[in-house]
C-alpha cells in the first residue's frame, strides 16, 4: 500500500489556518481528507462544525472528510486512524494536521521519523506556514515561535497582503527569504488558496530537487564578494532595490532575526566517512537549534547524487538519480536554524571534502 501523504499546517494565530481548514472540511473537492486538529486555542473548528461527546472525537463530514481533535498524543491518534483505515472503518487518502498557533512544528514532523509504524504508514508531504502580512513584522520581532515556523516551511502563504502597502509586502518577503530561502512564498486571499497549491507539494520528500530561491542566491552573488567554495551567509547584508542607490557601500542592516539560513556549495566531492562524522557531531550539539537542513551531495564512491535532509536531531539520506553526463557535480546544502555558528559549519564541511 502506498504511504498516506500528510500536510502540516502551521502559522501564527489569526493567519488564516482555520479559514483554510474550514474550506478543506466543507468544500466538495472529492478528496477524502482526515484533518487532525492539534489545537488547544479558543478558535477550534469544532465549535462551529463539531459537537463531540464521544471519547474518540472522530467525526465524518458530509463531503467525505474526517475531522479529529487531538487532546493527547499525535502518535496515538495517527495509529488509531491508521488502524481504523486498515479495518475498513474509515476511508481517507491524506491527512492535514493543524498545529497550534504557537507551536514549533519540529516535534510534529519528528513523529513521522521516529516511530516505525507511523513511518510505514504515512509520509510528510510538506510543512506549510501561513504568515499574516499585517501582523507578521511585529510577531517575527517578538516571538521566536513565529520565526521558527518560517524556518520550517516548505511553502509560505502570505495572507492579508491587501491590508498593507506593496513596499511593506516586499520588505516582509525579503525578510522571510533571509530566514528561509528554500520555501516559495505566495500571497493568498483569505481561505482562497487553490487546493492543488496546498496538497501534494512534495516539499519534504528526499528528492534531487533542492529548492533554494534562485533569485535570492543571484542577489547575494551580485555583491561580488570573493567566493571561495561557499556562499556568504544570508542576512549579513541586503540589497533590496530601494537600497541600491548607495553604490555598494550601503550595508543596509535589516532585522537581524535569530532564524537564519546559509548555503554551502562545493565542486569537490565529500569523503563519506568524514562527512558522516562531522554531521553526526553538529547534529548532536546544535540539533535543537537546527530547524531544517537539506542537501544534494557529490559523494566519493558513487555515481549517484546523495540526498539528505533533517529536522532537529533527525537526519536521513538516500541515493538519488545518477549525475547526468556533463552535469557539474556541485554539492549544495542549505541550513536553516537559530543562531547557528556558520563558521564552524563551513569549516567542518570544507574539512569533510576529499
C-alpha positions as CSV (number, residue, x, y, z in Angstrom):
1,X,0.0,0.0,0.0
2,X,1.3,3.4,-0.8
3,X,2.0,5.8,2.0
4,X,-0.6,8.3,3.1
5,X,0.6,11.9,2.5
6,X,0.5,14.3,5.4
7,X,0.4,18.1,5.2
8,X,1.4,20.0,8.3
9,X,-0.2,23.4,8.5
10,X,1.3,26.0,10.8
11,X,1.3,29.7,11.3
12,X,0.6,32.3,13.9
13,X,-2.8,32.9,15.4
14,X,-5.0,34.8,13.0
15,X,-3.0,34.0,9.9
16,X,-5.9,32.0,8.4
17,X,-5.2,28.4,9.2
18,X,-8.7,27.8,10.4
19,X,-10.3,29.5,7.4
20,X,-8.2,27.3,5.1
21,X,-9.2,24.2,7.2
22,X,-12.9,25.0,7.1
23,X,-12.7,25.1,3.3
24,X,-11.0,21.7,3.3
25,X,-13.7,20.3,5.5
26,X,-16.7,21.7,3.7
27,X,-15.7,22.1,0.1
28,X,-16.7,19.5,-2.5
29,X,-13.2,18.6,-3.6
30,X,-13.8,14.9,-4.0
31,X,-10.8,14.1,-1.8
32,X,-11.1,12.1,1.4
33,X,-9.1,14.1,3.9
34,X,-8.6,13.4,7.6
35,X,-8.0,16.6,9.4
36,X,-6.2,16.4,12.8
37,X,-6.5,19.5,14.9
38,X,-3.7,19.8,17.4
39,X,-5.2,23.0,18.7
40,X,-5.9,24.0,22.2
41,X,-6.8,27.5,21.5
42,X,-10.2,29.2,21.5
43,X,-10.6,29.1,17.8
44,X,-11.3,25.4,17.4
45,X,-13.1,24.4,14.3
46,X,-15.2,22.0,16.5
47,X,-17.0,25.0,17.9
48,X,-18.5,25.5,14.5
49,X,-18.7,22.1,12.9
50,X,-18.1,19.5,15.6
51,X,-20.0,18.8,18.6
52,X,-18.3,15.8,20.1
53,X,-19.4,14.0,23.2
54,X,-17.7,10.7,22.4
55,X,-14.2,10.0,23.7
56,X,-12.8,9.3,20.2
57,X,-13.7,12.6,18.7
58,X,-13.6,11.4,15.1
59,X,-16.4,12.9,13.0
60,X,-17.2,12.1,9.4
61,X,-18.1,15.2,7.4
62,X,-20.7,15.3,4.7
63,X,-18.1,15.8,1.9
64,X,-16.2,12.6,2.9
65,X,-13.7,14.4,5.2
66,X,-13.0,13.2,8.6
67,X,-12.2,15.6,11.4
68,X,-10.5,14.6,14.6
69,X,-9.4,16.8,17.5
70,X,-6.4,15.7,19.5
71,X,-6.2,16.3,23.1
72,X,-3.5,13.7,23.7
73,X,-0.7,12.3,21.7
74,X,-0.4,12.8,17.9
75,X,1.3,9.4,17.6
76,X,-1.7,7.6,19.2
77,X,-4.1,9.5,17.0
78,X,-2.2,8.6,13.9
79,X,-2.0,4.9,14.9
80,X,-5.8,4.9,15.7
81,X,-6.6,6.4,12.3
82,X,-4.3,4.0,10.5
83,X,-5.8,1.0,12.3
84,X,-9.4,2.1,11.6
85,X,-8.4,2.6,7.9
86,X,-6.9,-0.9,7.7
87,X,-10.1,-2.4,9.2
88,X,-12.2,-0.5,6.7
89,X,-13.9,1.6,9.3
90,X,-12.6,4.9,8.0
91,X,-11.7,5.9,4.5
92,X,-9.2,8.7,3.8
93,X,-6.5,9.4,1.3
94,X,-4.5,12.0,3.1
95,X,-4.1,13.8,6.4
96,X,-3.8,17.5,7.2
97,X,-2.5,18.4,10.7
98,X,-3.1,21.9,12.1
99,X,-0.6,22.7,14.8
100,X,-1.3,25.3,17.5
101,X,-0.6,28.8,16.6
102,X,2.4,29.0,19.0
103,X,3.8,25.6,18.2
104,X,7.2,24.6,16.9
105,X,6.3,22.2,14.0
106,X,9.5,20.3,14.7
107,X,8.2,17.7,17.1
108,X,5.1,17.1,14.9
109,X,7.5,16.4,11.9
110,X,9.7,14.3,14.1
111,X,6.8,12.0,14.9
112,X,6.9,10.7,11.3
113,X,10.6,9.8,11.5
114,X,10.8,8.3,15.0
115,X,8.0,5.7,15.1
116,X,8.4,2.8,12.7
117,X,4.7,2.0,12.5
118,X,4.0,5.6,11.6
119,X,6.8,5.8,9.1
120,X,5.5,2.7,7.4
121,X,2.0,4.2,7.0
122,X,2.5,7.9,6.5
123,X,4.8,10.3,4.6
124,X,5.1,14.0,5.3
125,X,4.2,15.9,2.1
126,X,5.1,19.3,3.3
127,X,5.0,21.9,6.0
128,X,3.0,24.9,5.1
129,X,3.3,28.1,7.1
130,X,0.7,30.9,6.9
131,X,2.0,34.3,7.6
132,X,-0.3,37.3,8.3
133,X,1.3,40.2,6.3
134,X,-0.2,42.8,8.6
135,X,1.0,41.4,11.9
136,X,4.0,39.4,10.9
137,X,6.7,42.1,11.2
138,X,5.7,42.5,14.9
139,X,5.2,38.8,15.5
140,X,8.6,38.0,14.0
141,X,10.2,40.6,16.2
142,X,8.5,39.4,19.4
143,X,8.1,35.7,19.1
144,X,10.7,33.1,18.3
145,X,7.9,30.5,17.6
146,X,6.8,32.7,14.6
147,X,10.4,32.8,13.3
148,X,10.7,29.0,13.8
149,X,7.6,28.4,11.8
150,X,9.1,30.3,8.9
151,X,12.3,28.4,9.2
152,X,10.4,25.1,9.0
153,X,8.3,25.9,6.0
154,X,8.4,24.1,2.6
155,X,5.8,26.6,1.4
156,X,4.9,30.0,2.8
157,X,1.5,31.6,2.2
158,X,1.1,35.3,2.9
159,X,-2.4,36.3,3.9
160,X,-3.8,39.8,4.4
161,X,-1.4,41.5,1.9
162,X,-4.4,43.7,0.9
163,X,-4.1,45.4,4.2
164,X,-0.5,46.6,3.8
165,X,1.3,48.5,1.1
166,X,3.3,46.9,-1.7
167,X,6.5,48.2,-0.1
168,X,5.7,46.6,3.2
169,X,4.9,43.3,1.5
170,X,8.2,43.4,-0.4
171,X,10.1,44.1,2.7
172,X,8.4,41.2,4.5
173,X,9.1,38.8,1.6
174,X,12.7,39.9,1.7
175,X,13.0,39.2,5.4
176,X,11.3,35.8,5.1
177,X,13.7,34.8,2.3
178,X,16.7,35.6,4.5
179,X,15.2,33.2,7.1
180,X,14.3,30.5,4.7
181,X,15.5,30.7,1.1
182,X,14.0,27.3,0.1
183,X,10.3,27.9,0.6
184,X,8.4,29.5,-2.2
185,X,6.3,32.5,-0.9
186,X,2.9,33.2,-2.3
187,X,0.4,35.9,-1.4
188,X,-3.1,34.4,-1.0
189,X,-6.5,35.8,-0.2
190,X,-8.1,34.6,2.9
191,X,-9.1,31.0,2.5
192,X,-8.9,31.2,-1.3
193,X,-5.9,29.1,-1.9
194,X,-6.4,26.6,-4.7
195,X,-6.2,23.2,-3.0
196,X,-3.6,21.9,-5.5
197,X,-1.3,24.5,-4.1
198,X,-1.8,23.1,-0.6
199,X,-1.7,19.3,-1.2
200,X,0.9,17.1,-2.9
201,X,3.7,19.8,-2.8
202,X,6.3,17.1,-2.1
203,X,8.3,19.7,-0.3
204,X,9.5,17.2,2.3
205,X,10.5,14.4,0.0
206,X,14.0,13.2,-0.2
207,X,14.4,14.0,-3.9
208,X,17.0,15.6,-6.1
209,X,15.3,18.9,-6.3
210,X,16.8,21.3,-3.8
211,X,14.7,24.4,-3.9
212,X,16.6,27.4,-2.9
213,X,15.1,30.6,-4.2
214,X,17.4,31.2,-7.3
215,X,16.9,35.0,-7.4
216,X,17.9,35.2,-3.8
217,X,21.2,33.5,-4.5
218,X,21.8,35.7,-7.5
219,X,21.2,38.7,-5.4
220,X,23.7,37.6,-2.9
221,X,26.3,37.0,-5.6
222,X,25.8,40.3,-7.2
223,X,27.9,41.8,-4.4
224,X,31.0,40.4,-6.0
225,X,32.5,39.4,-2.7
226,X,35.1,36.8,-3.0
227,X,33.5,33.4,-3.4
228,X,35.6,30.5,-2.2
229,X,33.9,27.2,-2.1
230,X,30.9,28.5,-0.3
231,X,28.4,31.3,-0.2
232,X,28.3,34.0,2.4
233,X,25.6,33.8,4.9
234,X,22.3,35.3,4.1
235,X,21.4,38.0,6.5
236,X,24.6,39.9,6.5
237,X,23.6,42.4,4.0
238,X,20.6,43.1,1.9
239,X,20.4,44.8,-1.4
240,X,16.8,45.4,-1.7
241,X,16.2,47.7,-4.8
242,X,15.4,50.6,-2.5
243,X,18.9,50.5,-1.0
244,X,20.8,50.2,-4.2
245,X,21.5,53.9,-4.7
246,X,24.3,53.6,-2.2
247,X,26.6,52.2,-4.9
248,X,27.8,49.3,-3.0
249,X,28.7,50.7,0.4
250,X,25.3,50.8,1.9
251,X,25.3,47.6,4.0
252,X,21.7,48.0,5.0
253,X,21.0,46.2,8.2
254,X,17.5,44.9,8.3
255,X,16.1,42.9,11.2
256,X,18.7,40.6,12.4
257,X,16.5,37.6,13.0
258,X,17.8,34.7,15.0
259,X,16.4,32.3,12.4
260,X,18.8,32.4,9.5
261,X,19.9,30.3,6.6
262,X,23.1,29.8,4.9
263,X,24.1,27.9,1.8
264,X,27.2,25.8,1.2
265,X,28.4,24.7,-2.2
266,X,31.5,22.8,-3.3
267,X,32.7,21.3,-6.5
268,X,34.9,18.9,-4.7
269,X,33.4,15.6,-3.6
270,X,32.8,14.7,0.0
271,X,34.5,11.9,1.8
272,X,31.5,9.9,3.1
273,X,33.1,8.8,6.5
274,X,34.4,12.3,7.3
275,X,31.1,14.0,6.4
276,X,29.1,11.5,8.4
277,X,31.3,12.1,11.4
278,X,31.0,15.8,11.1
279,X,27.2,15.9,10.5
280,X,26.8,13.5,13.4
281,X,28.8,15.8,15.7
282,X,27.0,19.0,14.8
283,X,23.6,17.4,15.0
284,X,24.5,16.2,18.5
285,X,25.5,19.7,19.6
286,X,23.2,22.0,17.6
287,X,20.3,19.7,16.8
288,X,17.7,21.6,18.9
289,X,18.6,24.8,17.0
290,X,18.7,23.2,13.6
291,X,15.3,23.6,12.1
292,X,15.6,22.2,8.6
293,X,18.6,21.2,6.6
294,X,18.8,19.7,3.2
295,X,21.3,18.9,0.5
296,X,22.2,17.3,-2.8
297,X,25.7,15.9,-2.4
298,X,28.5,14.7,-4.6
299,X,30.0,11.8,-2.7
300,X,33.2,9.9,-3.4
301,X,32.5,6.4,-4.4
302,X,29.1,6.7,-6.0
303,X,27.9,7.9,-9.4
304,X,24.6,8.9,-7.9
305,X,23.6,12.1,-6.1
306,X,23.2,11.6,-2.4
307,X,20.2,13.5,-1.0
308,X,20.0,14.2,2.7
309,X,17.7,16.2,4.9
310,X,16.8,16.6,8.5
311,X,14.7,18.2,11.2
312,X,16.4,18.9,14.5
313,X,18.4,15.8,15.6
314,X,16.9,13.5,13.0
315,X,18.6,13.1,9.7
316,X,18.0,10.9,6.7
317,X,19.8,10.3,3.4
318,X,19.1,8.5,0.2
319,X,20.7,7.7,-3.1
320,X,19.2,9.9,-5.8
321,X,19.5,9.7,-9.6
322,X,22.8,9.5,-11.4
323,X,24.7,12.6,-12.2
324,X,23.9,13.4,-15.8
325,X,26.6,13.4,-18.4
326,X,28.2,16.8,-18.4
327,X,26.3,18.0,-15.3
328,X,28.6,19.9,-12.9
329,X,28.9,17.7,-9.8
330,X,28.3,20.5,-7.3
331,X,27.2,19.7,-3.8
332,X,24.6,22.2,-2.5
333,X,23.4,22.3,1.1
334,X,21.1,24.7,2.9
335,X,21.0,25.0,6.7
336,X,18.1,26.9,8.5
337,X,18.4,27.3,12.2
338,X,18.6,29.6,15.2
339,X,21.9,31.3,15.6
340,X,23.9,28.5,14.1
341,X,27.7,29.1,14.1
342,X,28.2,29.4,10.4
343,X,32.0,29.4,10.6
344,X,32.1,26.1,12.4
345,X,29.7,24.6,9.9
346,X,31.5,25.8,6.8
347,X,35.0,24.9,8.2
348,X,33.7,21.4,9.1
349,X,32.2,20.9,5.7
350,X,35.4,22.1,4.0
351,X,37.3,19.5,6.1
352,X,34.9,16.8,5.1
353,X,35.8,17.1,1.4
354,X,38.1,14.5,-0.3
